[in-house]
Amino acid sequence: MEALTKNTGTNALIAAGEIVELRFRDHARALSLRSAKLFHLLVDHAGPKACDDVEHRIPIAEVNFPHVEADALVECVRDLVGTLVELTYKGEDGSLRTKYGPLLSDVDRHHDYTNGDLVYRLSPALRLILQNSNHWAALSRDAVLSFESRYALRLYELMTLRGGLRHKNTEIFELDDLRNRLGVPSGKLPRWSNFKQKVLDQAVSEVNQLSGLEVSYEAIKRGRRVDRVALTWTQRDASGRAGVARELAHSRVGRKVRREDTEDAIAPSPPRVGRKAFPEHGSIRHGSERQVWLEIAEKHAQRLPGGHLPDLGGLAGAFRDWCMSKGIPLDAPGIEKTFTTFCKKYRPLLSGA
């Protein structure tokens, strides 16, 4: 709750981690893109009073962001009132309890969409989530309102929640869990190739175009079947953030074309013949072509208490960042020796440090 009281800037939308991590129940319809945007705006408007059992009043003009017809806005409101969430928490006696409820419990709207207002009340279940949350994501309002895919918005929420972590920049998701987190309806796009093309590739491209994060992924197979996905995220440098700001200030017209052109322009070039190249994204734990890097890390990386290896995604990301700062290409001559020396000196930041 403390995060909602902080002044994080007019472009920040603060979201509770429990809401960001929300998994949609099988066969339940995930929030539409417009509904998800409206939800963020309403929680942001409630601000420090979001946990209070009070009515909030906001001019419709402030939340009618895409200037949609009245029927579309009404449908968004119905979506928020009809979406069920659940929260497991500890009661006053220390016992575990689960609370169920919608996102909004009461809405009263004016029929004048130019000068009217929207009166709403956050549900008891949502207020309990906000009150008990201890991790938050600071989303860019401009980015949230610019996304054209609900899958991209969900991916952006998930990656932003993790973007501030210093001890890791890669996380592996079970494929079914990732589908659920992104809100893909049960039974839709069941084949990996279709999910990759229609959901993941488009969501990653849009997040990379419109946010301060660069996201990549690696498919992990069990046998011949993809069953997990490793997502990797990094914060953009000043030049990258400036490019995103220009894109957000630019007209939506032609945005998809610019996104596709950018993808072609930044497509990684193949490594030089005869040289090994350190992977440009992802962890070094999975994939036969990454075995050499895993063996170096296992042999030379300093162990954590208990003899455990440091997070290999964080190690790989730190090495890429270090190479970039030194102007060293990932396929430079002797890159294996360079990585070996880096592993010997690498000091991971422990969680909570």
Order of alpha helices (4+ residues) and beta strands (2+ residues): alpha-beta-alpha-alpha-beta-alpha-alpha-beta-beta-beta-beta-alpha-beta-alpha-alpha-beta-alpha-alpha-alpha-beta-beta-alpha-alpha-alpha-alpha-alpha
